[in-house]
Amino acid sequence: MAKAEISERVLKDAAARGMTAYFEAVATAVSGAVGGGLTAETMAQLNADQITLLAYKILREELTEGGFIQLIHNGYGAFIFVNPFARALRGWGMDALAALIQKAHKLYNKFHAEIERDMTDEEFMALYEQYPAFDKFDDNFVENEEMFTALAACYIDNRLDRFVEVTDE
């Protein structure tokens, strides 16, 4: 496991600001322990829970900024849909998000090759009109993001030692 550290003070300050801040603080510590990027090499340094945490962080960022089309276009589709991410989310008690990902997976399988190809910004923006079927999944995520992140934060808090080492400094 990558040695991700977080100070008790930072953790307490984040917790006082809410579940999202708590999640972000732990995710930042884990990401920092592997140099900020999630690659095949850095994944080998992480345990399953840490990988799931960073995968949710990526999913959350991509979906709140540009939805599933952006997530797929930016190269994260296979990481989210082909790996056992949805199963891991079920283990975290995030059944509704796992179901959402499994439903969106069907669209990923159908359209990913077109969405992943190199294109201009204008062509990328046109994808949203070409593939409106993703809209309901994007909306579902955005409507439930706060709950999803709170569930992730609770899972992390109850198993903090799987994610980070809390330090006094």
C-alpha positions in Angstrom: 0.0 0.0 0.0 1.2 3.5 -0.8 2.1 5.4 2.3 -0.5 8.1 2.3 -0.4 10.3 5.3 -2.7 13.0 6.6 -2.3 15.0 9.7 -5.0 14.7 12.4 -5.5 18.5 12.2 -6.1 18.5 8.5 -8.5 15.6 8.9 -10.5 17.2 11.7 -10.6 20.6 9.8 -12.0 18.8 6.8 -14.5 16.9 8.8 -15.7 20.1 10.4 -16.4 21.5 6.8 -18.5 18.5 5.8 -18.5 15.2 4.1 -17.2 16.5 0.7 -14.3 18.2 2.3 -13.5 15.1 4.3 -13.6 13.0 1.2 -11.4 15.4 -0.7 -8.8 15.6 2.1 -8.4 11.8 2.1 -8.4 11.6 -1.7 -5.8 14.3 -1.9 -3.6 12.4 0.5 -3.9 9.1 -1.4 -3.4 10.8 -4.7 -0.3 12.7 -3.4 1.2 9.4 -2.2 1.4 8.2 -5.8 2.5 11.5 -7.4 -1.0 12.7 -8.2 -1.7 10.4 -11.1 -3.5 7.2 -11.5 -1.6 4.9 -13.9 -1.0 1.2 -14.1 2.3 1.7 -12.3 0.8 3.8 -9.5 -2.2 1.5 -9.2 0.2 -1.3 -8.2 1.1 0.8 -5.2 -2.5 1.1 -4.0 -4.9 -1.3 -2.3 -8.4 -1.9 -3.7 -10.0 0.7 -1.5 -7.5 3.4 -2.4 -8.1 2.6 -6.1 -11.8 2.8 -5.6 -11.4 6.1 -3.8 -9.4 7.7 -6.6 -11.8 6.2 -9.2 -14.7 7.8 -7.5 -12.8 11.1 -7.3 -12.2 11.0 -11.1 -15.8 10.0 -11.8 -17.1 12.8 -9.6 -14.9 15.4 -11.2 -15.6 14.4 -14.7 -19.4 14.0 -14.3 -19.8 17.3 -12.5 -17.8 19.1 -15.1 -19.0 17.4 -18.3 -20.9 14.2 -17.7 -20.3 10.8 -19.0 -19.4 12.0 -22.5 -16.5 14.0 -21.0 -15.4 11.1 -18.8 -15.3 8.8 -21.8 -13.7 11.3 -24.1 -11.0 12.0 -21.6 -10.0 8.3 -21.5 -11.6 7.2 -18.3 -14.4 5.1 -19.8 -12.5 1.8 -19.7 -11.3 2.5 -16.2 -14.8 3.1 -14.9 -16.8 0.6 -17.0 -14.4 -2.3 -17.8 -12.9 -2.7 -14.3 -14.9 -4.0 -11.4 -15.6 -0.4 -10.1 -19.3 -0.9 -9.9 -18.8 -4.0 -7.8 -16.5 -2.2 -5.5 -19.1 0.6 -5.1 -21.6 -2.0 -4.0 -19.1 -3.1 -1.3 -19.0 0.5 -0.2 -22.8 0.5 0.2 -23.2 2.7 -2.9 -25.7 0.5 -4.7 -27.5 3.3 -6.4 -24.3 4.6 -8.0 -23.3 1.1 -9.0 -26.6 0.6 -10.7 -26.3 4.0 -12.5 -22.8 3.0 -13.8 -24.1 -0.4 -14.9 -26.9 1.3 -16.9 -24.5 3.8 -18.4 -22.2 1.0 -19.3 -24.5 -0.1 -22.1 -24.2 3.3 -23.7 -20.4 3.2 -23.2 -20.3 -0.2 -25.0 -22.3 1.2 -27.9 -20.7 4.6 -28.4 -17.3 4.7 -26.8 -15.2 4.3 -30.0 -16.8 7.5 -31.5 -16.6 9.5 -28.3 -13.0 8.5 -27.6 -11.6 9.5 -31.0 -9.5 12.6 -31.5 -11.6 15.6 -32.4 -11.9 19.4 -32.4 -13.5 21.2 -29.5 -16.5 21.9 -31.7 -16.8 18.2 -32.6 -16.6 17.3 -28.9 -19.4 19.8 -28.0 -21.5 18.3 -30.7 -21.3 14.9 -29.0 -23.8 16.1 -26.4 -26.4 16.6 -29.1 -25.5 13.4 -30.8 -25.8 11.2 -27.7 -28.6 12.7 -25.5 -29.2 9.3 -24.0 -26.3 10.1 -21.5 -28.3 13.1 -20.2 -30.5 11.1 -17.8 -27.4 9.4 -16.3 -25.6 12.8 -16.0 -28.6 14.3 -14.3 -29.0 11.4 -11.9 -25.4 11.7 -10.8 -25.6 15.4 -10.3 -28.8 15.2 -8.4 -27.4 12.5 -6.1 -23.7 13.5 -5.9 -23.9 14.9 -2.4 -25.4 11.6 -1.1 -22.9 9.5 -3.1 -20.0 11.5 -1.7 -21.4 11.3 1.8 -21.6 7.5 1.5 -18.0 7.4 0.3 -16.9 9.6 3.2 -18.7 7.4 5.7 -17.1 4.2 4.2 -13.7 5.9 4.4 -14.2 7.2 7.9 -15.1 3.7 9.2 -12.0 2.2 7.6 -9.6 5.1 7.6 -6.5 2.8 8.1 -7.2 1.3 4.7 -6.6 4.7 3.1 -4.2 6.8 5.1 -2.0 6.9 8.1 -3.1 9.7 10.4 -0.1 11.6 11.8 0.2 14.1 14.7 2.0 16.7 12.6 
